[in-house]
């Protein structure tokens, strides 16, 4: 484990801005695991990151198509495993091929397939406040690659640190 921190956003657009800031640190081969209830803001975060990585196409939720691919500065694979029941179904999707060392992968409901994730990945657990648009984002760095980048990640995302 490389580190943990909690961030907060107060709107969907602010969650997109946080995603854009995170994108500045992403390198080929990175995997970002996103968890949180339906509507918590997982796709908003990916939209911001994708925009910052040069994706011009609209970024939507992959819930019903399971995998969306985008071309920008890096190839982006956006996977949603919410509707899958078994790890084998994820493998049948070509998961190992989607772990493209030249691109970045965002996995919604990534906790469900944690045994398949690489040694180093960034985990974001998003919790939505029922009464307003506030989102709490708990970040955890897994593995040596994210441990090395933890200090830089903290500085980049400092504007969103939760009080």
Buried (B, 14 or more C-beta within 10 A) or exposed (E): EBBEBBBBBEBBEBBBBBBBBBBEBBEEBBBBBBBBEEEBBBBBBBBBBBBBBEBEEEBEBBBEEBBBBBEBEBBBBBBBBBEBEEBEBBEEBEBEEBBBEEBBBBBBBBBBBBEBBEEBBBBBBBBBEEEEBBBBBBBBBBBEBBBEBBEEBBEBBEEBEEE
